[in-house]
Amino acid sequence: MKTRLFKKADLFIALAVLLIGAAALIFISLSQGGGRTAVVEYRGETVRVIDLDGVKEGYTFTVSGDLEVVIEVSPQGIRFLSSPCPDKRCVEFGLLNKKGQVAVCMPAGVSVRITGEGEYDGVTG
């Protein structure tokens, strides 16, 4: 007599677990979409706070200091557009648009980070 590895009920349970997991992932990704704020700092002091969810049209601004960097803000996010620093790592970071992302231009002393309500970190998950 041949025994089955799975029964029909087992397949229904597995399918239900997969659907619940997919629904949870969709819910989590949608709930993290709002409340994004960009904080631009120069040598630890806040220069600008930008509500990224409220940006309708793109614009640029300059942060002056030892080196002058240009930052671009758009409805898609925020990024270092240009910097006179030697290695241009800050520009290579690209677009920041998710909570917790950070870009830094160390020679200029400028950092950009995305914050918001309900943030997660390495400890809380």
C-alpha positions in Angstrom: 0.0 0.0 0.0 1.3 3.4 -1.0 1.3 6.1 1.6 1.0 9.8 0.8 3.4 12.3 2.0 0.8 15.1 2.2 -2.9 15.1 2.5 -5.3 17.6 1.0 -5.8 19.3 4.4 -2.0 19.8 4.7 -1.9 21.6 1.4 -4.8 23.9 2.4 -3.0 24.7 5.7 0.2 25.5 3.8 -1.6 27.7 1.3 -3.4 29.5 4.2 -0.1 30.2 5.9 1.5 31.5 2.7 -1.5 33.8 2.1 -1.3 35.2 5.6 2.4 35.7 5.3 2.0 37.6 2.0 -0.8 39.7 3.5 1.5 40.6 6.5 4.4 41.6 4.2 2.1 43.8 2.1 0.7 45.4 5.2 4.1 46.1 6.7 5.5 47.6 3.4 2.4 49.9 3.0 2.4 51.0 6.6 6.1 52.2 6.3 5.4 54.4 3.4 4.2 57.6 5.2 5.7 60.0 7.6 9.2 60.3 6.0 11.3 63.3 7.1 14.7 64.1 5.9 17.1 65.7 8.4 20.1 67.5 6.9 22.9 68.2 9.4 26.2 70.1 9.2 28.8 69.1 11.8 26.0 67.7 14.0 23.8 70.8 13.9 20.4 70.5 12.1 20.4 72.7 8.9 17.0 71.6 7.5 14.1 69.3 8.2 12.1 68.3 5.1 8.8 66.5 5.0 9.5 64.2 2.1 5.9 63.1 1.7 4.9 66.8 1.2 7.3 67.5 -1.6 5.4 68.1 -4.9 8.2 69.6 -7.0 11.9 69.0 -6.9 14.4 71.6 -5.9 18.1 71.9 -4.8 19.8 73.8 -2.0 23.4 74.3 -0.9 24.9 73.5 2.5 28.0 75.8 2.9 30.8 75.1 5.2 34.4 73.9 4.7 33.2 72.4 1.4 30.0 73.4 -0.3 27.6 70.5 -1.2 24.4 70.6 -3.3 21.5 68.5 -2.1 18.5 67.6 -4.4 15.0 67.1 -3.0 12.3 65.5 -5.2 9.0 63.6 -4.6 11.0 60.4 -4.9 13.5 61.3 -2.1 16.7 63.2 -1.3 20.3 62.9 -2.4 23.7 64.6 -2.6 23.7 66.1 -6.1 27.3 67.3 -6.0 30.3 67.8 -3.7 33.9 69.0 -4.2 35.2 66.2 -2.0 37.8 63.9 -3.5 36.1 60.5 -3.6 32.4 61.6 -4.2 31.1 58.7 -1.9 28.3 61.0 -0.8 27.0 61.4 -4.4 27.4 57.6 -5.0 25.0 56.9 -2.1 22.2 57.8 -4.5 18.6 58.5 -3.7 17.5 58.1 0.0 13.7 57.4 0.3 13.2 54.9 3.1 13.2 55.4 6.9 16.6 54.7 8.4 18.7 55.4 5.3 21.7 57.7 5.8 24.2 59.4 3.5 27.3 61.3 4.8 29.9 63.5 3.2 32.6 63.2 5.7 35.0 65.9 4.3 32.2 68.4 4.2 30.7 67.4 7.5 27.2 67.0 6.1 24.8 64.2 6.7 21.3 63.4 5.4 19.1 60.9 7.2 15.5 59.7 6.7 13.4 59.6 9.9 9.8 59.1 10.6 7.1 57.7 13.0 7.3 54.0 13.7 11.0 53.7 12.9 12.7 50.4 13.3 16.4 50.0 14.3 18.8 47.1 14.6 17.6 46.4 18.1 13.8 46.6 17.8 13.7 44.9 14.4 
